[in-house]
Amino acid sequence: MLINLYKTKTPIAIITLPLLIAVLALQVFLVEIPTDSNVFSWESQFIEMIHQIPWLNFLLTTFIITLTALQLNNVVNNYGFYSKNSYLPGFIYTLLLFTFNAFYFSWTILVYALLSYGLGYLFKVNRQDCAKSPIFMASLLIGTAIALVPWLLPLFLLPIITLILFRSFIWRELFLVLLGFILPWFYYFAIYFIVEGNLIFAQDGIILAPRVFDLNWLLLAFYSGILFLILFSFWRFLIVMSGQLMRFKKRSKILFHFIWIALISTALNWYFYDVLLVASIIPIAIILSVQILYVRNLLIYNVLISSWFIIVLVLRIVDLV
């Protein structure tokens, strides 16, 4: 079943995960892509240009989501979260993205890719080793994501929190956090000025009020079930974490901080621009997958995840009809 397939790194899992992402991305040819509001007007124009070329939309969507899924697999496989290699984190991320109806090219999936690679660099920080290189790269990637979507600004705290957890105060490392954050904005302003000849950033209209979701009882029950599964997984993850090494626990703390900071960004983006940029699905995908990996009898989880996938797939097919 699905969980068994992606729990262990096997040749068939290597093929099926990118293939699954490509199949799910085929919806860009079949449905009308929603028009998301963006902070800067050029972003909306660029996205609209991509959406007018369906094959390019499909290729970019498949490529970016596959890169992000594989990076999440690497984060779990390389940093002591589980003793064996697994493709489960990438699959859970793909399923979460499909659930949030984000399988099309947007700044959202690009930002997720940047944040996932930034998280990988944060996990490279160790108490005994100089952290200048990984902390700078993490700050640069997160800073680039913030430059594209300024409502992610609270995530600037994540590299600083990582240094507090792993390292004693070293001003050079903190300076590199600031430098990594500032550099993307410097290049952003420079390129914009070269292209436009000014620094006037025309913005799309701020909505200042969230939309009202059209949820029926079935959808409400479905999303409530997913929320319950996520909360239950958090509890199970805490149990797993209690018996692990200190490195596991500290990296888990980074995930928890990632979640509450990302939720603030999500609330800001939703309130001001009517877009649910749920960046917290990156650490949630890791937490969900890790606690499942430590379960011996996977029958119940196979049924739950398979049902989840089938329900979302049916909902997308109903949208087509």
N, C-alpha and C positions, 0 to 999 in steps of 0.2 A: 504494500500500500504506500501512500504518498510519504508518510514519515519514515518508513523503513527504507525507501528508495534514497532519500536525501540525508539520512542519519549517517551513513558510512560513505566515505569517498570511494566511489566505484566508477569504472569507465562509463557505465550507462548514465550515471548522475551527471558526469561531465558534459554529456551530450544533451540530456533532457532539460536541464535548467535553462541554457540559452535558447533551446528549441521552444520551451514553454513560454518564455518571455516574448519570443518572436510571434508565436501563435496569438497570444493575448494582445500584442501590439497591432494585430491585423484590424482591430476595431477602428483604427484611424481611417480606413478605407470605407467603413460602413456607417459610421455615425457622424453627426455634426459635432465638431469639437467645440467645447464651451469657450467663450471669450473671457479670460480672466483679466481683472484689473491689475495694472502694474504701477509701480511708483513713478517710473520715468516713461515718458511718451515713446521714446525710441525703442524701449523694450517691447511695448505693445505692437509697434510697427514691424519689428523684426519677427516676433512670434507669428503675426498675421501672414507675413511673407512665407514663413516655413509651412504654415498650415495650408497655404494655397498650393503647395507641391506635395501631395499625399505620399509619394514614394520616399521623398526626403524626410518627411515627418516620421514615417515608419522606420527608416534606417537609423535616424538620430535617436528615436525613442528606444529601439531595441539595443543599440550600442551603449547608450548612457545607463540604462537600467541594468544591463548585463554587467557593465563595469562596476556599478555600485554593489550589485548582489555578490559578485566575486570578491570584492574588497571586504564586505562584511563577513564572508566566509574566512578570508585570510585573518581578519581581526580575531575571530574566535579560535581559529586553528593555530595561530602563531603565538598567542599571548596567554596560554595556560588556562583557558576556560574549559577545555575538555581534552582528554588524553589522546583522542583519535581525531583524524580529519573528518570534516563533515561539510555538506552542502546545504544543511538545514537552515542556517541563518539567511542565506540568499533566497531560499524558497519562501520563508516566512515574510521577508521584506517584499518579495514580489506579490505575495498574496495580500499583504496590507495595502500595497500601492494599488492593486486591482480593486480592493474593497473601497478605497477612497476615490475611485474613478479618476485616477491620475495617469492612465496609460496613453499619454500623448506628449509630444515635445512641449515643454514649458520650462520656465525658470525654476519651477519647483523641483523637477527631477535633476536638473543640472546642479542646483544647490545641494540636494541630497548627496550627489556624488562628491562634491567638494567637502561636505561635512563628514562623510564616511572616511575619506582619505585623511582628513584632519584628525579624526578620532584615532586612526591607526598610528599617526605620529605621536599623539598624546600618550598612547599606550607604550611607546618606546621609552618614555621618561622613567628612569630608575633613580633610587636614592644615591647609589654609589657612583653613577656615571654622569659626566657632564651633559647637561640637557640643552645646550645652546642650539645645536642643529635641529633636533626634533621639535623643540618648542617654537623655534622660528618658523619651521615648515608648517606646523599645525596652525599657528597664528596667521600665517600668510594665506593658507587655504580657507580658514574660517573668515578672515578679513575679506577675501575675494567674494565669498558667499554673501557677506554683509553688504559689500559694495553693490552687488546685484539686487539684493533685497534688504534694504536698510532696517526693516522691522525685525531682522534677526540680530540686531545690535546687542541684546542681552547675552548672546552666546560668546561675546568678547570676554565674559567672565570665566569661561570654561578653561582656557589655558592657565589663567591666574590661579584658579582653584586647583588645577593639576599640580602646579608648582608648590602650592601650600601643602598638598597631600604627600608629595614625594620628596621635596627638596627643602633644605633650609634657605633662608633668604640670600639670594645672590643677585645683586643689582643688574649685572650684565644680562642674566636670563630674563629678568623682568623687562629690561630695555628692549630685548629682542622680541618679546611679546608685543610691545607698543610699535616697534618697527614693522613687524609682520602685519599688524593691523593697518598701519598708515600707508604702507607701500601700494596696496591695491588702489586706494583712493587717489594717491599721487598719479599713478598711471591712468586711472580712470579720467581724472580731470584733464590731464595732458592730452590724451587721445581725443577727448570730447572737444577741447579747445582747438586742436589741429583740424578736426573735421568740420566743426560748426563755426569757428572763429569767435566764440563767446562762451561764457560760463553760465548761461541762463538755462536752467533745467526746467523745461515745461513739464508739468505734472498732469496726470489724469485726475479727474475729479475725485476728491475724497468723499467717501460715502457716509461716514460718521454714524452708521447704524447697520447692524448686522441683518442679513436676510432672514426670512422666516422659512425654515425647512418644511417642505411638504412631505411629512412622514405619516404613513398609515400605521395601523396597529401591528401588522406583520413586520414592516421595516423597523419599527420601534423595538419589537421583541428581538429581532435579529441583531441590531446594534447593541442592545442591552446584553445579549448573550456574549457578543465579542468583548464588551467591556468587562463582563464577569470573568471571562477566560483570561483577560489581561491581568486583572486584579488578583485572580487565583495564582497566576504564573509568578507575579511579584512575590507573593507569600512563599511559594515553593522555591523561588530563587533565593530568598533570604535563608531558607533552611539549608539549601545547597551551599550557600556562601559561608554559613557558620562553621562548616567543617573543612574549609579550604585554607590554603596558604595566604599569608598577609598580602602578597602581590595580587592574588585573585580578589581579595576583599577591597583593596585600594582601587583597583581598576573598576570594580563594581560600583564604588562610590562615584567614580567619574560618570558612569552610566546614569546613576540616580540624579546627579547634579545636571547632567545633560537634559534629562526629562523635564525637571521643573523649570529650567531656564527656557527650554524650547516651548513649553506650554505658555509662558509669558509672551514669547514671540508670536505664537499661534493666535493668542487672544488679540494682540495688537493688530496683526495682519487681517484678522477676520473683522474686527470692529471698524478699522479705517478703510480697508480695501475690499471687503466682502470676499476674501479668498482664504480658505483653510489650508495654510501652509503648515502641515503637521510634521514638523521636523523631528518630533519626538518618536516617530516610527522607527528611526534608526536604532536608538538604544532599546526600544520596546521589542524590535525584531530579535536583537541579541538576547535579551532577557527571556523572551518566549522560547527561543530555540535552545538556549543553554539548559533551562530547567527541564525541557522535554528530553534532552540528551541523557540526563541522569535518571530518567524513568526506566524501570526494567520492563514492565508490561506496557507496551505501546498501543494495545488494542483500542482503548478508550480514546486516546489522542488521535489515532488513525481515523476513527469514526468522526470525531469532532472536526478535525482539519479537513477531511474529505467532504463532510457535510457543508462546512463553511465555504469551501471552494465551489461546490456544486450550486449552492444558493446564490452566491455572487454571480456565477456564470449564467444562471437562469435569469437573474435580474437584468444582466446586460443583454441577453437575448430578447427579453420582453421589451427593453428600450428600443431595440432594433425594429421590433414589430409595431 
